[in-house]
């Protein structure tokens, strides 16, 4: 046990030192980090927790009004957390057990290999538990605001915060061990990423098909689904995650026997994982190492290389760095498909398309409130979508320590480097944003006079958000990382860029309110002013990105 705890502390300390070493080199940026950290908390984490709390409060209140058990809202929250933990934890567990660079140094130590796996599992558990803890805390706050808290619910909430992700991560560990030991085609991280991507697409299609086919889809249907714990969705989830079933009994005022059963089911999953590690891990790891140890056909590799101009080759390299990595592909590209899906369900649950279409059709009329909402949608969508996908706000961080040093030896200037990274981020974000705007305009029959101004404002919003992200990541690149997940999850630059974009959006919102409600300038003239201001902000950040300060930072690293 002492060796296990010591190894856990070393692995945890190694993960934390990645950030610490980077901070030691840049003590002068502490004030900027505190500034952006404050806005990240105020504008990102607090609104996120508020939405989770409000959703739980709303569902609990609806259950209470119907005279149903309100505790099922907490059970649904626990199921959602378990599903998220299983989806996002699989690639993390797989990489940590089989593809991490420290594995070859740990195995020769005089420690049983199953203890090494356990220590790695504990590190993954702590790393993955942060966001789940925020969700659970926010959900319980919303629940307690809707119904008086009881001792059983408070106690069960504490138990859930500490232990809920254990079973989902055990699922991930068990599946990864079985796959790597008994399958012959899964030997590389890329294959795992493709399988996870395919599984996600299948799950998304099934979810959309099921959601569309539900006759009573909406708030009432959701409440009915949550309240029906003996049939349907909740019953299936209780079978998949039996620990949540025992939590559900504890939420409903269960005795200490249910708590003991909950602890035993968690212990049983962990013991099964430990036993499989003891008997399968070495063989599974040998399969991976044996596959990786095969010689590469050098002549075939060299023959596939094509000579291209430097700038074009650098741009192709940028695209390949995103599309060849599942972590970057899912977080930077595939996340853009989430927004139309979310908009579809919001419209289907709360509005009728005909009603929204009637409002859109009178945009050319002098109705400031409708015009203001439309501007917020266009500007907010273009700014936020291109910021949240993290392409530009991780442009330098994605290089890593070695590749970041490689940038210095490239026969291109700093301006060319910035241009290439901007082209990559802007082109991907622009494709999705303009596609959404055109589809929105066609479906809701946008007046023809607003097509070009809307596309112009959306395009400038993408460019502005992209250069803001590039500048923030260039000033504070997170290049000391061992796993690709750390580039996005352990990097505050995405949140910092999002905060900066929110500040730009709020400034534009206040200006538009004054122009429409106070000066009555009209929608087209207001959009022209917005375009000029966004272009001016973009020019400022473009000059900062291509300036001497960025060159000095690159040389400093």
N, C-alpha and C positions, 0 to 999 in steps of 0.2 A: 504493500500500500504506500509506503514511503517513497519507493522508486516511482510509482505511478504518479503521485502528487508532485514529485520533483520534476518529472518529465513534462507533466501538464504545465507547471509554472514556466519551464524553459520554452516550451512551444508558444505559450501565451505571450511570454516576454519577447520572443522573437517576432511575433506578429506586431506587437506594439512598438518595437524598436524600429520597424520600417518607417513609421511616421516620425518617431523621435529623432532618428538620424537626419531625416529630411529637414526637420525643424531646426536642428542644431546648426545647419548650414545657412539658415535664413532667419536669424533672430530679428532682423529689421522688419519682418512682415507681421510680427505678433499683433500690432495694433490693428492692421487691416483684417487679420483673422478674427479678432474680437468683434470688430465692427460688423463684418459679414455674418459671423456666428450669431450675433444678436438678432439680425434681420432674418436669418434662417429659422431661428426658433420662433420668432414672432409671425412671420409670413408663410412658413411651410409647416413646421411640426405642430404648432398650435392649431392652425386651420384643419390640418389632417386629423388630429385627435378630436377636434370639435365635430367634424363630419361623422366620424365613427360614433362618438357619443350621441350625436343627434339622431343617427339612424337607430341606435339601440333604444334611445328614449322613445322615438316614434313607434317602433314595433311593440315595445312594452306597453305604451299607452293604448295602442290599437287592441292588443290582447286583453288589456284590462277593461276596455269599454265593451268588449264582447263577452266578458265574464269568464275568459279562459285563463289558464295558468300562465302568469307572466314569466315564470322561470324558464320557459322554453326559449325566450329571447336570448338568454345567456348560453343555453345549449347550442343554439344556432351560431352564436358568436364563436363558441369553442370549436365548432365544426369548421367554420370559415378559417380560423387561425390554423387548424390542423391541416387543412387542404393547402393553404398558402405555404406552410412550412414544408410540406412534402414536395410541392412543386419546385420551390426555390432551393430546397436543401439537397436535392438529388445530385445535381452537378457538383455542388460544393463537397459533399461526402465522397463522391467518386474521385474527384481530383485529389482530395487530401489523402485518400487511402492508396491510390495507385499511380498518380502522376505528379505528385509533389516532389520537388527537388531534394528535400531533406530525408526522404525515405531510405535512400542508399546509405546514409550516414547513421541512421538510427538502428537499422537491423543488426549490425555487428555488436551492438551494445549488449552487456550481460543482463538483458531484460527480456522476459517472454514476449514474443511478437504480439500476442493478443493484448498485452498491457500497452504496447506501443499504439496499437489500433484504438484501444480505449482512450488513451490520452489524446489522440487526434480527434476522436469522436467528441470528447469533452470540449475541446477547443472550438470545433464546429458548432456544438450545442450553444456555447456562450455567445459565439459570433452571430448565430441565427436567432437568438432569443431576444435581441434588443428590440427589433421592430414588433415582434409578437407581443412583447411586454407592453409596449405603448398602445397597441390595439386593444389588449385586454383591459388595461387600466382605463382607457377612454370609454370602452364599452360598459364597464362596471359603473363608472361615474354617471353615464347616461341612464343606466338601469336604476340606480339609486335615486336619481332625480325624478323618475317616473313612478316609483313605488317605494314605500318605506323599507329601509334595509333591515335585514334580520341577521342574527348571529351566524346561521348556517350559510347564507349567501356571502357574507363578508369572509368567513373562514374558507369557504370553497374558492372564492376569488383568489385568496392568497395562495392556496394550493395550486390553482390553475396557472398563476403567474410563474410559479417555480418549476412546474413539471409538465405542462401541456405539450411542449414541442418534443418530448422524449419519444413517444410512440411513433410519430411521423418520421423522425430522423432514424429510428430503428428500422422502420420500413425501408428507408432509403439505403441504409447500410446493408441490410439483408439482401435486398434486390441487387445491389452492386456486387456483393460477394458472389452470389449465384450466377450473375451474368458473366463476370470475369473468369469464373472457374469453369463453367460448363458450356460456354459458347465459344466458337472458334473464330467468329468474324469481328468480335468487339475487342480490339486490342489497342485502339488509339482514342485520344480525347476527341478527335474530330467525329469519329463514329458515334460516340456517346452523345455529342452535341446534336448530330443529325437525328438520332433516335428520339432524343428529348424534344426536338423541334417537331418531328412528325407526330409524336404523341400529343403535343400541345395543339397542333392543327386539328387532329382528329377530335380531341376533347372540345375544342372551340366550335367545330362544326356540329357536333352532337348537342352541345349546349344551345347553340342558336336554333337548331332544328326543334329541340324540345321546347325552347322558349316561345318560338313562333307557333307551335302546334297546341300550346295550352289555350284552351277556350277562355278561361277566366284569368288571363294574364294581366297582371297589374298589382296594385297594393293589396286588394282583397285576396287575390290568389296567393300572394306571398305570405300573408298572415295565415291563411288556411294551411299552406304547406308547412309553416313553422309549428303551428299548433297540433298538427296530426303526427304525433310521435309514434303511434302504433302502426302506421301504414305509410307508404310512399317514400319520399326523399329522406325524411328524418330517420326512418327505420333502417334504410339502407346505410346511411352514414353511421348509425350506431353499431351496425355490424362491421363496417370497415374500420371504424375507430372505436373499439369497445371501451377504451378509457373514457371517452366522452359520454358514453352511456352511464357509467358509474358517477361521473360528474353531474349528469342530469339528475340522477337520484339524490345526490347531495344537495343540488340546488333546490330540490323540492322537499328539503327538510329531512333527508335520510339519516339513519342512525350511523353510529360509528362503524358498523359492519360494512356499510357501503364505502366508507373511507378506507378500511382495511382491504376491501376488494379492489379499490382503485389503486392502492399502492402495490398490491400483488400483481395486477395486470401489467402495470408499468415495469415491475421487476421481472416478470416473465418475459416480456419482449426484450428487455436488456440482456437477460441470461441467454436467450436464444441467439441473440446477436453475438454475445461473447463466445458461445460454443461454436458457432459457425466460423468466427475469426480464428479460433484455436485450430480447427481442422481444415479450413479452406483457404485461409489468407495467403499462406506461403505459396501454395500451388497456383492460386490466382495471380499472385504477383509475378511468379516465374513465367506464366503465360504472357504477361504484359512485357516483361523484360526480354523474353525470347523473341517476341515479335519485333520489338524496337531494335534489337541487336542485329537484325538482318542487314546485309550490306546493300548500299544504294548503288544502282547502276549509274555510274558517273557519266559514261558516254551518252546514255539516254537522257540524263538530266541536262547535260551541256547542250545537246542537240535541240532541246525544247526551249532553250533561252533565245529570245529575240532581242536584237539591238534596236533601241528606240532613242529618240532625243531625251535629254536629261529631264526636262520639265514634264514631258508626257510620261516617262517611266516613273517619276516620283508620284504623279497623280494616280497612275495605275496601282502603285504600291499602297497608296492611301486607301483606295477602294478595297483592295485585297485584304488589308489588315482588318477591315470591318467585316467583310462578308465571309472570310475564312474562319473567324472565331465566332462560336455560337453565343458567347457572353456578349460580345459587341454587336453581333447581328440581332439578337433578341432585344437588347436594351436600347440600341441606337436606331434600328430599322423597323423591326417587327412591332415595336411599341406604338408606332404611328398608326397601326390598324386598330388600336384600342379605342381611339376617340370616336370614329363613326359608329362603332358598335355601342359605345356608351350613349352617344346621342340618340341612337335608334331606340334603346330601351327607355331612355328618359321620355322621349316623345310618345312611345307606345304606352307608357304607364301613366303619364300625366296630361298629355295634350292630344288633340285631334289634328292631324296634318292640315285639314281644311281650314281650321281656325288660324293656324300659323300662316298658312298661305294667304289668307285674307289680309293679315297684317302686312306681310311682305309686299303684296301687290299695291299698297297705298304708300310705299316709301317715298315716292316722288311728291306726295302731298306734304304740306307744311305742318307736320305733327311732330314736334321735337322729341317727345318721349319715345316713339317708335324708331325715329332716326337715331337717337342716342343708343338705344339697345342694339340696333343693327351695327353701329360703329364699334361698340364694345365686343360684339361677336367676331367681327372681321379682324379687328386689331388684336384682340385678346387671343383669338385662335392662332393667328400667324406668329405672334410673339411667343406664346407658351409652347406650341407644338414643336417649334424649332429650338426651344430652349430645353424642354424636358427630355428630348431624345439624346442629349449628352454628346452628340457627335462633335460639336465644336468646343464644348467646355471640357472635353477630355482629349483634345487633338494632340497636345504635347505629352500628356500623361500616358497615353497609349503607347508611346515609343518605348517606355521602360528605360532603365539605366543605360544599357548597352547601346540601344538604338538612338537614344538621346545624344550620346557621345558621337555616334555615327553621323548625326546631322551636321556636325562641325566640319567634317571632311568632305561633304558633298560639294560638287562644283556648282552650287547655286547660292544666291544671296539670301539674306534673311527675308527680304520682301518676297522672293519667289517661294520660300517655304510657307510664309503666311498665305500667299495667293493660292498655293496648292491645297492647303488645309481648308481654306475658305471655300474653294471650288467644290471640294468633296462634300463638306457639310451643307453648303447652300443648295447644291444640286439635289441631294437626297431630300432635304426638308422642303425645298421648293416644289418638288414633284408631288409630294403628299398634300401640301397646303393648297396649291393651285387646283389639284384634282378635287379636293373637298369643296373649294369655293365654286368651281364650275358645276359640280353635281348638285350642290345646294341651290345654285342659281337656276338650274334647269328644273329641278323638282318643284321648287316653290315659285317658279315663274317670276324671277327678279326683273324689274323694269329694265329695258334695254340700255337706257342711259347710264345705268350703274354698273354695267359689266366691267368696262375698262377701269373706272376709278377703284372698284373693289379689288380687281386683280393687281392694280398698281400698289395700293396700300398693303395688300397681303404680301406682295413680293418684297416691298421695302421692309416690312416687318420681319420677314425671314432673314434678310441680309443684315439688318440691324442686330437682331438677336444673335446671329452667328458671329459677328465680329465682337460683340460683347463677351460671348463665351470664349472665343479664341484669346482675347486679351487677358481675361481672368485666369485662364489655364496657362498662358505663357508667363504671366507674372508669378504664378504659384503652382508649377507643375509637380504632380505627385508621381515621380519616376521610380521611386524605390518600392517595388512591389514584386511579390513572388507569384501571385495568382492573378488572373485577369479580373476576377471579381473585385479585387481591391481597387482597381482603377476607377470603378464606378461606385462601389459601396463604401469604400474607405476614403473617398475623395470628396471634399466639401466644395469643389469648384462648380459642380453642377448646381448645387443649392445656392451658391454665391451668385452664379450667373442668373439663376431663376429669380433671386431677390432683386438683382439689378433690373431685370426685365419687368418685374412687378412694379418697381419704382417708375420706370418709363411708362408703363401702362396706366398707372394711377395719375401721372402727370398729364398724359394725353386725355384721360377721362375727365379730369377737372377742366382742361382747356375746352374739350368738346361740349361739356355742360354749359360753360360760359358762352361759347359761340352759338349754340343752338337755343338755349333758354333765355339768355340775356340779350344777345345781339341779333338773334333771329337771322343768321346768315344763310341758312339752308344747308342741305346735306352735301351737295356737290362742292360748294366753296369750303365747307368744313373739312371734307376729305382732301382737298387740295392743300389746305394748311397742314393737315396731319402728315401728308406726304412730304412736304418741305421740311417739317420738323424732324421726322424720322430720318430723312436723308442727311440732315445736318448732324444728328446724333451718330449716324453710321459713319460719316466722314471723320468725326472726332475719334472714334474708336479705331477706325482704319489707320489713321495717322499714328495713333498710339501703338497699334500692332506692328507697323512697319518702321517704327522709330528706333533710335539708338538704344533706348532702354531695353527693348526686347533682345537686341543683339548682345548687350552686356549680360543679360540674364542667361542666355544660351551659352555664352562663353564662360560664365561663372560656374555653371553646372558642369 
